[in-house]
Amino acid sequence: MRPRTTRGAAVSGALLGLLLPLAGLGQTAQAASGTTGSTAATGLHVSGGRLLEGNGNDFVMRGVNHAHTWYTGELDSLAHIKAKGANTVRVVLSSGDRWTRNDASDVANVVSECKANRLICVLEVHDTTGYGEQSGAASLDQAADYWISVKSALEGQEDYIVVNIGNEPHGNSGYENWADDTRGAIGKLRDAGFDHALMVDAPNWGQDWSFTMRDNAASVFAADPDRNTMFSVHMYGVFDTAAEVRDYLGRFTDAGLPILVGEFGHDHSDGNPDEDAILATTEQLGLGYLGWSWSGNGGGVEYLDMVEGFDPDAMTSWGERLFNGANGIAATAKEATVYGGSGGDPGDTTAPTRPGTPVASDVSAGGVTLSWGASTDDTGVTAYDVVRVEGASETAVRSVTGTSAQLTGLTAGTSYTFAVYARDAAGNRSERSATVDVTTSRGGDPAPGACSVGYSIVGQWQGGFQGEVTVRNTGTSAISGWTLGWRFADGQTITNMWGGTPSRSGAAVTVEPASYTADIPAGGSVTIGFTGTWNGANTAPEAFTLDGADCTVS
């Protein structure tokens, strides 16, 4: 991840692409006609523009990215990702050129954990990110050397893994070399004896606003002697309209070339991607997608975390959307048949039994704990989906692996109706449980002055900075929902915020909380972060208010 674009060039290129005929892609695709399947057909392989398993079953990736190389102690995340319904995980590795190298032993362990959790494993080298523009980035040739050096961990695993040669292998400089560099890396791996399905990322920080991958995909595919390469585009700010999403993916499917969305999010600093269009279009075309990312994001894109702090029971709004929303993972993922899943076959069509009626406890102004009787299933229940029921409609609230869930971010003095579904590994969903009605308490407001606020500048660069604000409840009653206020002294502006939603009137800033920061227990605190701009000076605010009451500045 870390897509960066020259927005003007990206938009003009994207609009131009919508006007161009299919000729460029279609003509080059003809060169590969008759050779659209893997000659080796070992394990996962490409045929007819589709990714198939070794037994010929069509396999559509539905999953997420996991930043393993920076969080090697969080391999339990694979079990949690699987429990929420994913069939694939894309695992970040390092060749040692920019980050600590993941050696053959570690790679073998990752593959073993993927298999133990019945996940297809896409392994990628992240050090190539932004090559040609990012200082220290590795080339695709260097990435190929890394794969060869860890080949012992990959041999015999063709049924379970896809080798994603290098993440976002060109930035916005030198991307014209993408096709030659990619062909060279593919050839090097095939010469070294790799029979695996290969995946190649687009240039331009993965977003291909120049259409370099799109227009050269057929020739790159034909250069693979095994015809066993698929293409991955990363959809962030460049893909902010449904028309752009449909046009880009449709050109590949029309040409019979295998494509998936290897990364995407619900928001980004370079623009607001249309995640609904991405999910709907990939479902319509039967294409894979892998959202970015499970947890651990930094550098101002923490809002792309699907769960907070690697806690599977603390899903963010982005996680809820991707896993439990329309065309999301829970509704569309099918387990690979190599693990005994139904895949695209009828196989396991038996839904789990209906969960027990939820029971409410620990009701507060902003939350409640629900517990229910376990469901049973012939292959095992993998998750429970909690929903809010409003008449004939439902809203996904939380997905958990156990038989209880702590719900937060509720509105004080409000009546809610909740119910639960059980889900198995094949994606079968039970009947909905009976409902439970809950009315949150009215809560208490903080006593005047019963708050303290700490403000710090985490990092600063020319014209920009990252700030952090910690709000502590120093009173004796919980705060449910709040409004924080301050004034910038030097005309600073907020460009992005996580943990809250900002608004501004002149120098005055007002922040409303996110669902996961709305409740502050007595003696507790929450932290919000943001990126902003400054010019000339960047003085910290002198005073803060919480719900109109002055706070101590700490």
N, C-alpha and C positions, 0 to 999 in steps of 0.2 A: 504494500500500500504506500501511499504518499504521492498521489497523483498531483502534478502541478502542470498548469497549462498557461500559455499566453492566451488569455480569454478571447481577445479579439480574433486572433488567428483561429482558435478552436471553433468559435461560433461561425465565422465566415466559411471555414472549411466544412463544417457540418451542414450548413445551409446549401453550399455548393453541391455537396454529396447528394442531397435530396433532389437536386435538379438534374444530376448526371444520369444518363441511361445506364443500364446494367451491362453495357458492352464490355467494359474493361474486365470485370470479374467473370462474366459469362464466357468470353473468348478464351481467357487463360484457363478456365475450368475445363474446357474441352480437351486440353492437352492431357488431362488426367483421366479422361473418360475410359471406362473399361478397366481402370486400375484403382477403383475407389475402395477396395478392401485390402486388409493386411495379408501379405503373402505368407507370413509366418503363422498368423491366427493363433498366437500363443497367449492364453489368458485374455485379459481385457484387450480389445482390438477394435479398430475402426473398419466399418464396412458400409458402403452406401451412404456415407455422410453421417453415420450414427456410431455411437460407442456401444459395443456389444461385449457381453461376457464370453468366456471361453466356450460355453455351451450354446452360444448364439442368441441368448436372451438380451433384449434391448435394455440398456441401463442408463437411467437419467439421474445425474448427480443432483442431490438436494442436501445442502449442508452449509458449513461455515468454515472460516479460517481460524487457525489457532496459532498464536505467536510463540511456538515452543522454544525457539533459540534464545529468547530473552527471559523465558519463564520455564526452565527445564524441570522445575519442581512441581509443575502443575499438570502432570500427565493424567491425573484423575479427571481432568476436564473432558477427556475423550469419552469416558463413561457418562458424564453428564450431558454431553452433546448428543450421544446416542439415545439417552433416556428421553430427550425431548423430541425424538423422531427422525433425526438426521440419518442419512445413509452414507454420507461422505464427509471427510474432514480434510482440508488443505492445511498442511503443516509447514510452518516457516522453519527453514534450516539455514545455517551459515557455512560458507566455504572457508571461513577464516580470513577472508580478505578485508572485511569491515568489522565483523563481530567474532565472538569466540566460536571456533570451528566445532561443528557437530561431527564427531568421528564415526567410523563404521559401527562401533559398538553401540553408540547412542542411536544411530539410525536404525540399527537392527531392533533395538528396544522399542523405538517408536512404531515400527512396523508390527512388532509383536503385540503392542497395546492396541493398535488399530484392529488387528485381527481378533484379539480377545473381546473387543467391543463391537465386532461385526460391522466395522466401518471400512469402506473403500478409502484408501489413503493416497491423497495427492501430495507428493513431496516436492517442495520448491526451494531453490537457492535464492535468498533475498539480497545477496551482495551485489547483484547486477543492477539493482534498482537505479534508474536514471543515468545509466552509463553514457558518457559523453558530455554530461552536464553536471552530475553529482561527483564531487571530488572523492577519489578513492574507490569508486564503483568498479566492480569486476566486469570483464567482458564475458560474452557467451562462451568463448573458447575456454576461458578459465573455469567457467561453471562446468563445462563438459569434462575438464580435467578432474574437477572435484567428484563428479558422479563416477568417473572411472576409478578414483581412489577409494570409493566406498562401495564398489560393485559387489563385494562379498556379502554385504548386507541386503542386497537387492536381488541377487540371483535366485531363481526359483519362486519369486513372489509375483510373477506376472499376473496372476489371478486377482491380486489384492491391491496393487499399487499402480499409480500413474506417475511418471517422472516429468515434472514441470521444470524444464531446463533452467530457466532463470526468470525472476520476477521483474516485470517492467523494464526490459533490458536496454532501453534507450530513453533518454529524456527528450527534450525538445531541440536538442542539437545532435547532429550526426545520425538522425533516425533514418536517413536515406540508405544507410548501410544495413538496415535491419534484415532485409531478405537474404543478403549474402552471408551475414553473420549467423543467421538462423540455419540456413542450409548447411553451413560449415559445421555447426555444433551437432546437428542431427547426423550428418555423415560421420563425424568423429565417434559418436556413441554407437552407431550401427557397426562401424569398423571394429569397435572394441567388444562387440558381441552382445549388445543390449537388444533384447527382443521385446522390451516393454512398450506399452503405449506411451507415447511422448506427448507433452503439452507445451505449446509455445505461447508466450505472452505478447501482446501488442506493444509497439513503441509509444512515444509521447506519454511517458509515465503510465502506460497501460491503456490509455484512452483512445489512441489511434485517430486523433482529430485530423491528421494528415491523410488518413485512409491508406497508409503505407502497407499495413498488414492486409487490409481488405483487398487491395488491388494486386497483391503479390501472393495471396494465400494459395491459389491453385498451383503456381509454380513451385512454391515451397513444399506443398504436399506431394507433388510429383517427384521432387528430389529425394524424398524418403524412399529407399529401396523396399521397405516393408509396407509403404502406404499406411502407416500407423501413427499419424500425427494429428492432433486436434488443436484448435485455436482458442485462445482465451482473451477476451476483452474485459477491461475493468471500467465499470460505468459509474462515474461520479459527475462532476458539474457539466461536462460536455454533453451528457445525455439527460438534459433537463426537460425534454418534451417526449411525448409518446411517439410522435412521428419519427424522431431521430432514433429511438430505440427500435421501433418496428422496421425502419428502413435498413439499419445496419445489420441486424440479425437476419432479416429476410433475404438479404443479398447472399449470405452464406448458405442458407437452406435452399434457396433457388438454384444455387450452383452445385448443390450436393456436397458441400464442404462442412466438416464437423466443427461446431462452435459452441461455446458456453460462456456465461458471464462468471469469470473467475473471482471477481471482487465487485461489490457495490455497497452503497450505504443509503440511508434515508436523508442525509444532508452532507454538505462538505464545504470547506472554506472557498473552493473554487466555483461554487454554484450549488443549486439544489436539485439533485438527480430525481427523476420521476420513478421512485421505487415501485409504485403501484403498476406503472406501465411495464417495468422490467419483469415483475412477477407475473403479470397477466400474459405478456408476450411470450416469455419462456414456457409457460404452461400451455399456451395455445400451440406453440411450435414443437413442444416436447423436448425442450432444451434444458440443460443443466444450469444451476446457479449455485454460487458459494458466497454467502454474505461475509462482509468484513465488520467486526471480528468478535470472537467470543468474549475476551476481556483483556485488560492490560494496556489499552491505548493511552498514549500520552501526547505531549507536544501540541495540545490544543484541540485534539480530536477525540477526547474522552467520551464524547457523546455517541461514538460508534461502538462502544462496549454494549454487548447484548446482555451481560449480567455484571453486577457490581462486584469487584474484588474476587472474581472467579467463584462466586457463590451461586450455585444453580437455582437457588430459591429466591434470588434477588434480581429478577429480570427487569431490564429497562424497557422503556416504551419501544425502542428499536428492536429489542429481543422479542417482545410480545408480537410486534408486527410481523417479523420475519418467521417466527415459529408458528404462531397461532392465528395470523390474519389470513385474509383471502389469498388463495394460491400460495400459501406459506408451506413451510416444511412439514408440519404435522398433517396437513391435508393432502399432500402430494407425494411425499417420499415413499419409495418402496425399497425394502432391504434387498441387497444383492442375493441372487440365488446361490452363489457360492457359500453363503452363510446359512442357507436353508430358508431364506426369505421367499416370498411369493413373486418378487420382481414384477414383471408384466404378466405373469401367468395367474390363473385363478387361485391355485394353491391355498394359502391360509385366508379364508374369508369369514372365519368365525370371530365375532366380536367378543370382547370381554363382557362379563356379567355386569349388571347395573351396580354402581357403588352404593353404599349405605347413605342414608339421609345425613347431610352435614349438621353438625352441632356447633353453635357459636359460643366462644368464651373470650375472656379478656377484652371485652368491648370497651373501646375508648372513644375519644372525640375523633380520632383520625385513623382508627384501625380496628381489626378484629382477628381472632384466630379461629379457623374452621377445622374441624376434624370429622372424619367419616369412616364407615366400615369399608374394608378392602374389597376390591373386585377380584375375580378369578378369570383365568384365561388358559387355553390349552397350550400356548407357547410362552405365556408370561406377560403380565402387565408391565409396561415400561414407563408410563407416566399418567398423571391425572391432570385434567384441564379444568380449572375453576372459571366459571362464567357468571356474569351478572345478568339477571333476567329482568327485562322490562317489557311486559306484555308479551307480544309475539317475537320480540327481538332479543338477541343475546350479544354480550360484549365480552371478549376474552379478558380475563383479569390476571391469571397466573397459572403457570404450568410447574408442577412439582413431581418428584419421584416417589414421595411417601404419601401417607394418608392424613396429612395435615398441612395447612398453609397459613402463613401470617400475612394478612392483607394490610397494606398501609396506604396513605395518601387519600383516605376517604374524607368526606366533608362532614364537619361536626353537625349534630342535630339532624341527620338525614337518614331516611329509610332506604334500605337496600334489600334485594332478593338475590340469593346466590344458589348455584347448583354445581354439580361436578360430573365430568365424563371420565371414563377410563379409556386408555389407548394401549394397543400392543405394538410389537416391533414391525408388523406388516402394515401398520397405519389404520387397522380396524378400530372403530370407536364404539363404545358401549351406548346403551340408552342413557339418557340424562337421569341423574339422581332426582329424588324429590327435592324440593326447594326449602331453604331456610330464610326467614325474614330477620333482618338485623336493623336496629336503629342506633346510630352512633350517639354518644353523649354530647352535650353541648360544649364541654370542655371549659377551660378557663383562659382568660387573657393574662398576659404577663403584667405583673405590677410595674408601675412606672419605674424606670431605671433598672429593672430586673433582667438586664441583658448586657453583654459585652461583645465587642466586635474587634477582631484583629484583621488588619489589612497588610498585605505584603506584595512586593513585586518579585515574582519568581524568576523572571528573565526579561532582559531588555535589549533591544537592537535598534538600529537607526530607524526612527519613525514608528516603531512598534514595541509592544511589551506583552507579557503574560502576568496577570494579577490573580490573587487568591484572597477570598474573604471568608473568615470563620466567624460564625454567629453562635454565641453561647447563651443558653438560658440559665441565668443565675437565680431565677425565682424558684418557688416551691411547687408550682403546678406546670403541667405540660403545655406546650404551645402547639396548637394544631392549625396550620395555615398561618402565614405571616406576610408582611410587606416590609421590606428593608429599603431605607432611603439614605442617600448621601449626595454631596455635590462635588464635582470635579473642579479644581481650582485653575487648571491650565488648559481647558478646552479639550481634554482627552475624550475619546469616543470608544465605545465597546463595539467590537466587530463580531464577536461570537461568545456565547456563554454556555456553560454546562452546570447543571444543578439548579438552574433558575432561568427565568425569562425577564430580560431587562426592557425598560422603556425609558424615554428621556424627554425632558422639557427644558431646553436651555442647558444650564450646567447641572440641573437636578437629575439624578438617576433613581429609578424605582425598580425594585426586583421582586417578582413573585416566585415562589418556590416551584421546583419540579415535584412530581409525586413522591419521589424517594427522599426529598429533603424537607417535606412539608411539616413533619412532626419533629419537634425538639423536646425531649423529655427534660424534666427538672434536672439541672446539673449537666445536661448533655449539650452537644453542639453539632452543627452541620457546616459543611464547607462548600462554597461555590467557587468556580474558577472562570476566567474569561481571558480572551485576547483583545487588545485594543491598540489604538494609535495615539501618538503624542507628538508635539512639535514645540521645541524650545525648552520646555520643562515638563517634568512628570511628578509633581508634588502629590503626596498621599492626601486623601480627604481628611479633614480635621474632625468631623463629627458624623455620627450615624444615628438613625432612628429605626425602631422596630415597632410597627403598628402605631406610629406617631409618638412613641415614648423615646426619650433620649437614652442612648446606650453609653456605657463606659467604653473608651477606646483603649484596647489592650495591645 
